Amino acid sequence: MNNTITPSSNRGFLMASYTTIGLLGVLGNSLVLFVFRKSRNLRKYNSSLFIINQSLLDLVSAVVLIVAKWVEEEVDESRALKNDVAKWLFCHLWFGEIALWGLMTSSTYNLVVLSLERYASVRHPITHKRYVGKRVILTAAITVWILGWGYETIYHGAVNKVFPSGHCGSFANWPNDQVRQAIGIFTLVLQFFFPLIVLSFSYISIWNIFRTKVSANGNRNGTTIQTKAEKNERVRKNTIKTFMIVAVAFVLCWSWNEVYFFIFNLGYPLSLDSSFYHFTVLMVFLNCCINPVVYMVRYEEFKLSLKRLFKSRIAPVITEETSCAD
C-alpha cells in the first residue's frame, strides 16, 4: 500500500516525536483531571463534565499513541502471533492504530456535543436548565466514546487484511474503488466538515448573542458593584471563549490529515509513510496536548483552582522549612 519507506534516520526522529507528544498529553491531561478532582468549585458547572471527558479521552489517546507506535515499530505480527485467530483480531481491531483514531474521533465529537450544550445554555437557558442535567451530559459523554471507537473499528477494521505471509495490511481490502471513494467522502464529512459546521454555528451564534447583550447593557447606568448574576455571566463568557479557542485548535490540527487522507481515498498514489503524512498525523496528535495549555492560559476558573491547589501544597512545605530554620 505504501509506496515509500521512511529512512531509518527519520524513524528515530518520528518515534521520538510521537513519544514526546504522547508523554506531554499524559502529563497535561493528568494535571487537568487532578485539578478538577480536587476543585469542587470547578465541578459545580455542568460543562465541566465535558471538560473532564475531553481530558480523559485525550489522556487515553496519549497512552494508546505511545503503545501503538512502539508496537508498530518493534513487533512483527507474522512472528509474534502464531495463531490465525490472534492475527485476525490484531489486524482488524488494532493494526493501523484503529483504537487510537477511534479515540481521536470521540474526542472531536465531545467538542461538538460541548458546543451544542453551551449554545443551548445561552440561547435557551430556561429549557437548558430544565432538561440538560448531569444525567443527560453523562449519557452524551459515554455515547461519544462508543460512536468514535465503533465507527473506526467497523470501517477501518473491515478493510484491513491478513496476507498469506502473516503480515497485516492497512486499507488493503477495499471491495472496489467506488466504495473506497464513498467512504473517503463520508469520513471527511463525519470527522471534519460536520464538526466544523456545528462548532462554527454554535460559537458564532453564542458570540452574536453576547454582542447583543453587551449593546443592550451599554444603555444602562453603570454601577461599581458587580452582582452575583453578573459574575456568573462573566465566568460563563470566559468559559465559552476558552472553548472557542479549543475548537479553533481542532480545525488547525485536523485539517492537514483530513485533506491528505481524503485525497488518498480518492485513489491518488499518496504514501501513508511519507514525511508529510507523518507531519499531518503529528498535528492531529498534538491536539491532545493543546487543550491543557489553553485551560491554563485562558480558563480563569481553572487558573484560580490551580493556584489554590499549588499554594495549598507549597505552603505547608514552606512553613515546615521555616520552623526547622528557627
N, C-alpha and C positions, 0 to 999 in steps of 0.2 A: 504493500500500500504506500509506504513512504518511499519517495524517490531519492532521498539523500540521507546520509548518515552523519550525525554530528561528530566532529573530530573529538578524540579523547581529551585534548586540552580544554575544549569547550565543555565537555561533560562535567569536568571538575568544577568549573565556574557555575554551571547550571545547578548542580547538586548543592553547592554552597549557597546559591541564591534561593533555591526552593527551601532549603533547611532554615536559612536565616529568616525568611518571610514566615515560615511555619512557627518558629520559636517566638518571633515578635507577636504573631497572632495569639499564641498561647499566653504569653505574659500580659499583653494588653487586655485581652478579653477576660482573663482570670482576675485582673485588677478591677475591671468594671463589675464583674459578678460579686467580688468580695466587698466592694463599696456598697452595692445595692443590698447585699446580705446584712451589712452592719448598719445601714441607714434606714430607719423606719420612716423618716420624712420623705425619702425618695420613693419608697414603695407605696405611699398613700395614693399616688396617681395611677389611674388605670393604664395609661400609656406606658408606664414603667414595665408592665408585664411584657410588652412587645420589645422593649429595650433589653430586658433580661433574656427573652427568647432569641433576639438577634445576637447577643453576645454569646449565648450558649451554642447557637448554630455556627458562629464564626470560630469559637473555641474548638468545637469538634472538627470543623473543617480544617483548621490549622494542624491538629493532631493527625488527622487522616492524610493530609498533604505530606507530612514528613514520612509517615509509614508507607504510603503509596509510592512515593518517589524512590525510597530506598528499596522497597520490594521490587519495583520495576528495574532498578539498577543492578541489584545483587542476585535476584532469584531467576533461575532458568526453569520455567514451569514444566518443560518437557522432561527434565531430570528430577526435579524436586517432587513432582506429582506423578506417581506411578499408576494410580487408579484412574480409569476413564471418567468415572462419576466426579471425582475430585477435579479433574481437568475441566470438565464441562462446567461445574459450578464456579471454578475460578475464572474461566473465560467469560461466562455470561453474567456473573454477579459482581466481579471485581475488576477484571482486566480493562485497561483503558480508563482507569480512575472513575468507574461508574459511580461508586458511593460518594466520591469527592464532588463530582459535578452535580450529583443529586442534592447534596448538602448546599452547594452554592446556589442552585436554583431555589431551594427552600428559603435561603437567606434573602434572595431577591423578592420572593413573594411575601416574606414577612414585612419588608419595606412597603410593599404595595398595600397590604392589609392595614399597616400602621397609618399610611397616608389617608386611607379611606376613613379610618376611625377618627383621626384628627379633623378631617373635613366635616364629618358628621357632628363632632363636638362643637364646631364653630358655626356651621350652617344651621343645624337643627339641635340646639343644646338641650331643649326640654325632652324631645324624643330620645336623644342620645342618653341622657341621664336615666330615663325610664327603662330603656331596653338594652343598653350596652353596658352590662355589668362584667364582673370578673369571670363569671362562668362562660359568657359569650366570647370574651377575649381569650380565655384558656382554650376553648374549642377551636377558635381560629388559629391559635398558635400551634396546636397539635396538628391541625389539618395541613398547614404549610409543610411540616416535616414529611407527612405522608405523600402529599402531591408531588413535591420536588423529587424525592427519592424514588417514588413509584414511577413517575414518567421516565426518568433517566434509566431506570432498570429495565423497563419494558421496551423502550425504543432502542437504547444503546446495546443492551444485552442481546436483543433479538438479532442484531446484525453483526455481532462478533462471531468468530468461527474458530473451531479447533482443527488445525491441519493434521494430516497423517503423521507428520513429524512429531506431533505433541505440542507444538508451539501454538499460541493463540494469536489471532489477527483481529485488530480492532477495526470496525466498519468494513469488514471484508466479506459480508454475506448479504448484500442487497439483492432483492428479487429482480429488480431492473432499474434502469436509470430514472424512469419516471417516478417510481416510489422514492428513490433517493432524493430527487429534486423536491418532491412534495414534502417530505419530512424536513428537508433543509429549510424550506419556506415556513413551515409550521413551527419549527424550532426557533427560528429568528423572531417570528411574531410572538410566540409564547414566552421566550426568555428575555426578549429585549424590547420590541415595539409596544406590546401590550403593557408591560410595566412602565415604560417610558410615558405612554399616553395617560395612564392612570395617575402616575406621580405628577406629571405636568398639570393635569386637570385639577387634582386635589390642592396642590400648593399654590397654583396661580389663583384659584378660587378663594383660598384662605387669605392670600395676600390682598386681594381686592376687597374682601370683607373687612379686614383690619384697616385698610386705607380709608374705606368709607366711615368706619368708626372714628378714626383719627380726625377726619374732616368734620364730623358731627360734634365731636368733643371739643374741637378748637373754638367753637362758638360759645362754650360755657365759660363762666367766670372761673379763673384759676384758684387753686387752694394749695396751701403748703402742707396740708395733712393728707397723707395717702391712705385711703380706706382699704379695708381688707379685700374688698372686691377688686379694687384697682391693682393691688399687689398680686392677687391671683391671676388677673389678666396679664400683668407684666411677665409673670412666670410662664404662663401659657404661650405667650408670644415668643419668649426666648426658647422654649422647648420646640415650638414649630419651626423657628428659624434654624435650630440645630438639625432637625430632621430634613429640612430643605438642603442643607449642606451635605448630609449623608446621601440624599437622593442624587445630587449633582455628582458626588464621588462615584456612585454606582454607574452613572452614564459614562463618565470619563474612563473608568476602569474596564467596563464590559464591552464598550463599542468596538474596540480593536478586534477582539477574539470573535465576536458575533459576526462581523462582516467577513472576516477571514474564513470562518467555518462555513458560512453561507456560500461563499464562492467555491469552497472545496466541495460542498454537497451538490453544486450545480454541475460538477464533473470536471472542473478545471484541474490541471495537474499540479496541485499545490502539495507541499510536503507537511506532514504533521511532526517532523523532526528538524525543521529548518530553524535558523536562529530567530527569524522574525516571528515564526509561530510561537516559539518559547517566550519571546517578549510579550506576545498577546496573552499567553497563559499566566505569566508572572504578573501582568497588570490585573487580571481577574483576581488572583490570589492575594495581591496587595490590598484589595478591597477589604479583606477580613482584618487587616491591621489598621486601617484608617479610622474606622468608627471610634475606637477608644481615644484616639488623639483628638477627634472632633469633640467628643464629650468633655475632655479635659480642657480644651481651649474655649469652647462656645457654650456649653451647657452649665448655666450658673448654679443650679441646684446641685448638680454633680460636683462642681468645683468646691462648693461650700462643704458638702459632705466629705469630700476627700481631704480638705484642710482640717476639718474637725477630727476625722479619723487619724490623720497624721499627727496632729497635736496631742491627741489622747494617748498615742503610742510613744511619742517622744518625751512628753512632759515627765512621766514617772522616771524615765531613764536619767533625765537632766537633774531631777530632784535627788535621785539616789547618788549621782556623782557628786553633787554639791555637798550632800551630807557627809560623804566619805572624805571630801576635801577638808571639811571643817574638823 
